[in-house]
Amino acid sequence: MSAASASGRSVTVRAPAKLNLELTVGPRRPDGYHDLATVFHAVGLHDEVTVEPADDWEVVVTGPYAELVPCGADNLAMRAAHLIAEQATSSGPARITIDKEIPVAGGMAGGSADGAATLLACDLLWEVGLSRGELEELAADLGSDVPFALAGGTAIGSGRGEQLVPVLAPGRYEWVLALSEGGLPTPEVYAECDRLRAGRRVPDPEPSEDLMSALRAGDPRALGAALTNDLQDAAFSLRPELRGLLEVGLDFGALGGIVSGSGPTIAFLTADVEGALDLSVALAASGAAPEVKRATGPAHGVHVVRSPSLRSL
Ligand code: C5P
């Protein structure tokens, strides 16, 4: 244990992964982004971020995906720490340790979760005292999915995904996640989506009423039928084997399945915990996916695990 942890000067915050239950992509904007109508849904896979004073700025990643995470200045957690340091009267270099459970470049916003967790952790470490609104603004500067990692639950996202409205969604949903080897870079998937739609008129994105009524009813069958993702064809175009993986999960009895965000993770919805266990065993045994996980949603947004001064959002 480092001297900082031993003296209690460390803060640990957890942040959830997300799925997009719906992802409707509008035309490419002049700034390169796309306006979205999306429904974010946080699920119980978490990264845990610990920040503590150190001699130099450093990001350390632990867990099974550690070697896949870039730890340089572009790392979202490092950028988040610098954003908070700019607001602090007394900060200083920090070591950021990310215990990573969320797949890397998997379409589940793992990097955004790390950014969101680090914003809150550094705010507490340096006793900056930013309001929730101020943290949300910094989150939106960091990336389109970072505000939702702060918020959690189920929420409609618009703009480039950073403008959120919570959704009244009483159900709990059991998901099976089929992971793939190698990530898919989000900008490449959006570019492929543009290429596939070139020459076609792309309407402004609108949330779908079917999905909203399934969520209001808490009905997994209706939700399974209403899952849609405009990036799915682009992900299939870049990684054709994903189409077969989706079919395997549906053949094994999933209520619905969808590429998560920009992929390549595929999320299957099941009726209950038993259904999720059965599907995950069947998928793992079939060898169709190199790794299979289960997760329940919705999950809470960022929350403090350990801090000298406890605070949640
Ligand atoms: O906001 P973030 O940095 O996470 O976005 C990563 C990339 O994903 C962007 O540079 C852009 O290529 C693409 N993107 C997009 N439209 C969005 C969100 C992301 O084109 N609404």
Residues whose N, C-alpha, C, O or C-beta is under 5 A from the ligand:
A	BS01	C5P	G32 Y33 H34 L36 L142 G143 S144 D145 G159 R160 G161 T186 P187 Y190
